[in-house]
């Protein structure tokens, strides 16, 4: 006599991922029937800062204790997007935010001349005019930086080896601090060439705006200068410093220090405008004083034109045995 077939086990259907047929006890706040003050106290709890989820608690995230987390996030956002868009090699360009394109610099001089003519004894105005005329004389560097951005982007689009993120075509990308002046010019040259270009802006106490020539997906704003500096150099294949002030000096000397001490792989460092840089930074004096070695004088060179800058960078990489293009 054959045995009866075993009864198939009942397999429970999967529950709805968010809904229940019957609510759990904690899905409704305590009623006021048993304690009239309970609903008010529950509302107080829900509105308490301690009840906010940590990731949504701006006050907590802005506190001293979470600075380490903010540093990580400041780094990770840019790192993620730069990799996503295949930015692996950059030419970093720095320079004064005050060196505008020649037409703007000329207008500033004409405006001040009119003011000085109306108040010829105003020494403050005369000083402003003198400085504006010197900026106008340096405004040619705006055109040099713009042409450099175009050259790098046109030639750099061919440099696809080793590009991160599996997105060929990113090649060598112009990267700046995202501001006006020389940085605007370099981003603008890349924009003229129809290429992607990166701007790393920084949060300051006053309102500021990125220049309009940065690729929107590659325009970043950092909270920490240290993280911004890190991203300036992580992918750098050259640093080009045009005439500038404290910010330009900061980035230049930090890079020189890192290369001098071999904390980073040597990269081409180009100072644009030899007359300016020899007055602003007397490297021969430092050598003579014994505060740096003679070989440290060779960590950089001077250039004047966009072609000279770009061809010098390409030659440096060729000599180094790792061609950039």
C-alpha positions as CSV (number, residue, x, y, z in Angstrom):
1,X,0.0,0.0,0.0
2,X,1.5,3.3,-1.1
3,X,2.1,6.1,1.4
4,X,0.1,9.3,0.9
5,X,2.0,12.2,-0.6
6,X,3.4,14.6,2.0
7,X,1.4,17.8,2.2
8,X,3.2,20.7,0.6
9,X,4.3,23.2,3.2
10,X,2.6,26.6,3.2
11,X,5.0,29.3,2.0
12,X,4.1,32.7,3.4
13,X,3.9,35.5,0.8
14,X,6.5,38.2,1.1
15,X,5.2,41.1,3.2
16,X,4.8,44.6,1.7
17,X,8.2,46.4,2.2
18,X,6.6,49.4,3.9
19,X,3.0,48.7,4.9
20,X,1.4,46.4,7.5
21,X,-2.1,45.1,7.7
22,X,-2.1,46.0,11.4
23,X,0.0,48.9,12.7
24,X,2.6,48.3,15.3
25,X,2.1,49.9,18.7
26,X,4.7,52.6,18.2
27,X,3.1,53.8,14.9
28,X,0.7,56.0,16.8
29,X,1.7,58.4,19.5
30,X,0.4,57.8,23.0
31,X,-3.2,58.9,23.3
32,X,-4.3,61.7,25.6
33,X,-7.1,59.5,27.0
34,X,-5.0,58.1,29.8
35,X,-2.6,61.1,30.1
36,X,-3.8,64.4,28.8
37,X,-0.3,65.9,28.7
38,X,1.2,62.9,26.8
39,X,0.7,64.3,23.2
40,X,2.4,67.6,24.1
41,X,5.3,65.8,25.6
42,X,5.6,63.6,22.5
43,X,5.7,66.7,20.3
44,X,8.4,68.1,22.5
45,X,10.5,65.0,22.0
46,X,10.0,65.0,18.2
47,X,11.1,68.6,18.1
48,X,14.2,68.1,20.3
49,X,17.6,68.5,18.5
50,X,18.7,65.2,20.1
51,X,16.0,63.3,18.2
52,X,17.2,64.5,14.7
53,X,19.0,61.8,12.7
54,X,22.7,62.7,12.8
55,X,23.0,63.1,9.0
56,X,20.1,65.6,9.1
57,X,21.3,67.6,12.1
58,X,23.1,70.6,10.7
59,X,23.9,72.0,14.1
60,X,25.5,68.7,15.2
61,X,27.4,68.3,11.9
62,X,28.7,71.9,12.2
63,X,30.1,71.3,15.7
64,X,33.7,71.0,16.8
65,X,33.3,67.3,17.6
66,X,32.4,66.3,14.0
67,X,35.2,68.2,12.2
68,X,36.8,64.9,11.2
69,X,33.6,63.8,9.5
70,X,33.3,67.1,7.7
71,X,36.9,66.8,6.5
72,X,36.2,63.4,5.1
73,X,33.0,64.6,3.3
74,X,34.8,67.7,2.0
75,X,37.3,65.4,0.4
76,X,35.0,62.6,-0.7
77,X,32.5,64.7,-2.7
78,X,35.0,66.1,-5.1
79,X,37.0,62.9,-5.2
80,X,33.9,61.0,-6.3
81,X,32.8,63.4,-9.0
82,X,36.3,63.9,-10.4
83,X,36.7,60.2,-10.8
84,X,33.2,59.9,-12.2
85,X,34.0,62.4,-14.9
86,X,37.3,60.8,-15.7
87,X,39.5,63.7,-14.5
88,X,42.9,62.0,-13.9
89,X,45.5,64.5,-15.1
90,X,45.3,68.3,-14.5
91,X,47.3,71.4,-15.3
92,X,46.9,73.7,-12.3
93,X,46.8,77.4,-12.9
94,X,47.1,80.1,-10.3
95,X,47.3,83.9,-10.4
96,X,45.8,87.1,-9.2
97,X,42.0,87.5,-9.0
98,X,42.7,91.2,-9.7
99,X,44.3,90.8,-13.1
100,X,41.2,91.2,-15.4
101,X,41.0,91.0,-19.2
102,X,42.5,94.1,-20.9
103,X,39.2,95.7,-21.7
104,X,38.0,95.6,-18.1
105,X,41.4,96.8,-16.8
106,X,41.3,99.7,-19.3
107,X,37.9,100.7,-18.1
108,X,39.0,100.7,-14.5
109,X,41.9,103.1,-15.4
110,X,39.7,105.4,-17.4
111,X,37.2,105.6,-14.6
112,X,40.0,106.5,-12.0
113,X,41.5,109.0,-14.4
114,X,38.2,110.9,-14.5
115,X,38.0,110.8,-10.7
116,X,41.6,112.1,-10.3
117,X,40.9,114.9,-12.8
118,X,37.9,116.0,-10.6
119,X,40.0,115.8,-7.4
120,X,43.7,116.1,-8.4
121,X,44.9,116.5,-4.8
122,X,43.3,113.3,-3.6
123,X,46.4,111.1,-2.8
124,X,44.3,108.1,-2.2
125,X,42.7,108.3,-5.6
126,X,46.1,108.9,-7.3
127,X,47.5,105.8,-5.5
128,X,44.5,103.7,-6.8
129,X,45.1,105.0,-10.3
130,X,48.8,104.1,-10.2
131,X,47.9,100.5,-9.1
132,X,45.2,100.2,-11.7
133,X,47.7,101.2,-14.4
134,X,50.1,98.5,-13.2
135,X,47.2,96.0,-13.3
136,X,46.5,97.1,-16.8
137,X,50.1,96.6,-17.8
138,X,49.8,93.0,-16.4
139,X,46.4,92.4,-18.1
140,X,48.3,90.8,-21.0
141,X,48.7,87.8,-18.7
142,X,44.9,87.3,-18.8
143,X,45.3,86.6,-22.6
144,X,48.3,84.3,-21.9
145,X,46.4,82.3,-19.4
146,X,43.4,82.1,-21.7
147,X,45.5,80.9,-24.6
148,X,47.2,78.4,-22.2
149,X,43.8,77.0,-21.2
150,X,42.9,76.6,-24.9
151,X,46.3,74.9,-25.8
152,X,46.1,72.5,-22.8
153,X,42.5,71.5,-23.5
154,X,43.0,71.1,-27.3
155,X,46.1,69.0,-27.0
156,X,45.2,67.4,-23.7
157,X,42.0,65.8,-25.0
158,X,44.3,63.3,-26.8
159,X,45.9,62.2,-23.5
160,X,43.5,59.4,-22.5
161,X,45.9,56.8,-21.1
162,X,45.3,56.1,-17.5
163,X,42.1,58.1,-17.3
164,X,40.0,57.2,-14.2
165,X,36.5,56.1,-14.3
166,X,36.6,54.4,-17.7
167,X,35.7,57.6,-19.5
168,X,38.2,58.2,-22.3
169,X,38.5,61.8,-23.6
170,X,38.9,63.6,-20.3
171,X,42.7,63.6,-20.9
172,X,44.5,66.5,-19.4
173,X,42.2,69.1,-17.8
174,X,42.7,72.7,-16.8
175,X,42.1,73.1,-13.0
176,X,42.0,76.5,-11.2
177,X,40.8,77.9,-7.9
178,X,37.6,78.8,-9.6
179,X,37.7,82.6,-9.1
180,X,38.0,85.6,-11.4
181,X,41.1,87.1,-13.0
182,X,43.8,84.7,-14.1
183,X,41.9,81.7,-13.0
184,X,38.9,82.8,-15.0
185,X,41.1,83.2,-18.0
186,X,42.5,79.7,-17.8
187,X,39.0,78.2,-17.4
188,X,37.8,80.4,-20.2
189,X,40.4,79.1,-22.6
190,X,39.3,75.6,-21.9
191,X,35.7,76.7,-22.4
192,X,36.6,78.2,-25.7
193,X,38.0,74.8,-26.8
194,X,34.8,73.1,-25.8
195,X,36.6,71.1,-23.1
196,X,35.8,70.2,-19.5
197,X,37.5,72.4,-16.9
198,X,37.6,72.3,-13.1
199,X,37.2,75.0,-10.5
200,X,37.9,74.5,-6.8
201,X,36.3,77.4,-4.9
202,X,36.4,77.9,-1.2
203,X,33.9,79.2,1.4
204,X,34.8,82.6,2.7
205,X,33.1,85.0,5.1
206,X,32.0,87.2,2.2
207,X,29.8,86.2,-0.7
208,X,31.7,85.2,-3.8
209,X,31.0,83.7,-7.2
210,X,32.8,81.1,-9.3
211,X,33.8,82.3,-12.8
212,X,31.2,81.4,-15.5
213,X,33.6,79.2,-17.6
214,X,33.9,76.2,-15.3
215,X,32.1,73.0,-16.3
216,X,29.0,73.0,-14.0
217,X,29.5,69.3,-12.9
218,X,33.2,70.1,-12.0
219,X,32.6,73.3,-10.0
220,X,33.3,72.6,-6.3
221,X,33.1,74.6,-3.2
222,X,35.2,73.5,-0.2
223,X,34.9,74.4,3.5
224,X,38.5,73.5,4.3
225,X,41.5,75.1,2.6
226,X,43.5,71.9,3.5
227,X,41.2,69.6,1.5
228,X,41.1,72.1,-1.4
229,X,44.9,72.1,-1.5
230,X,45.0,68.3,-1.5
231,X,42.7,68.2,-4.6
232,X,44.8,70.9,-6.3
233,X,47.8,68.5,-6.3
234,X,46.4,65.0,-6.3
235,X,46.1,64.9,-10.1
236,X,48.5,67.8,-11.0
237,X,50.9,67.2,-13.9
238,X,52.1,70.8,-13.7
239,X,51.7,74.0,-11.7
240,X,51.6,77.3,-13.6
241,X,51.8,80.4,-11.4
242,X,51.0,83.8,-13.0
243,X,51.6,87.0,-11.1
244,X,49.5,87.0,-7.9
245,X,49.3,87.7,-4.3
246,X,49.1,85.8,-1.0
247,X,46.9,83.0,-2.4
248,X,49.2,82.4,-5.3
249,X,52.3,82.5,-3.1
250,X,50.6,80.1,-0.7
251,X,50.0,77.4,-3.4
252,X,53.3,78.0,-5.1
253,X,55.5,77.7,-1.9
254,X,53.5,74.7,-0.7
255,X,54.1,72.9,-4.0
256,X,57.8,73.9,-3.9
257,X,58.1,72.5,-0.4
258,X,56.4,69.2,-1.2
259,X,58.7,68.7,-4.3
260,X,61.8,69.9,-2.5
261,X,61.2,67.4,0.3
262,X,60.0,64.7,-2.2
263,X,56.8,64.3,-0.3
264,X,55.2,64.3,-3.8
265,X,56.4,63.3,-7.2
266,X,58.2,66.2,-8.9
267,X,56.0,68.1,-11.4
268,X,56.8,71.0,-13.7
269,X,56.5,74.4,-11.9
270,X,56.4,77.4,-14.2
271,X,56.5,81.0,-13.1
272,X,54.9,83.2,-15.7
273,X,56.4,86.7,-15.9
274,X,60.1,86.6,-15.0
275,X,60.4,90.3,-14.1
276,X,57.5,90.1,-11.6
277,X,58.7,86.9,-10.0
278,X,62.3,87.9,-9.7
279,X,61.2,91.0,-7.7
280,X,58.6,89.1,-5.7
281,X,60.7,86.1,-4.9
282,X,64.5,86.4,-4.9
283,X,65.5,82.7,-5.1
284,X,69.2,83.6,-5.6
285,X,69.2,85.5,-2.3
286,X,67.9,82.3,-0.5
287,X,70.7,80.2,-2.1
288,X,73.3,82.8,-1.1
289,X,72.0,82.9,2.4
290,X,72.3,79.1,2.6
291,X,68.6,78.7,3.5
292,X,68.0,76.5,0.4
293,X,70.3,74.4,-1.7
294,X,71.5,75.5,-5.2
295,X,69.6,72.5,-6.7
296,X,66.3,73.9,-5.2
297,X,66.7,76.8,-7.6
298,X,66.0,74.4,-10.4
299,X,62.6,73.2,-9.1
300,X,60.9,75.8,-11.4
301,X,61.6,77.9,-14.5
302,X,60.2,81.2,-16.0
303,X,58.1,81.6,-19.1
304,X,56.2,84.4,-20.9
305,X,53.9,83.0,-23.5
306,X,51.3,80.2,-23.5
307,X,53.3,78.3,-26.1
308,X,56.4,78.5,-24.1
309,X,54.6,77.3,-21.0
310,X,52.9,74.4,-22.7
311,X,55.9,73.2,-24.7
312,X,58.1,73.4,-21.6
313,X,55.7,71.2,-19.7
314,X,55.6,68.7,-22.5
315,X,59.4,68.7,-22.8
316,X,59.8,68.2,-19.0
317,X,57.6,65.1,-19.1
318,X,59.4,63.8,-22.2
319,X,62.7,64.1,-20.4
320,X,61.2,62.4,-17.3
321,X,60.4,59.4,-19.5
322,X,56.6,59.7,-19.0
323,X,55.2,61.7,-21.9
324,X,52.1,63.7,-21.0
325,X,50.5,63.4,-24.4
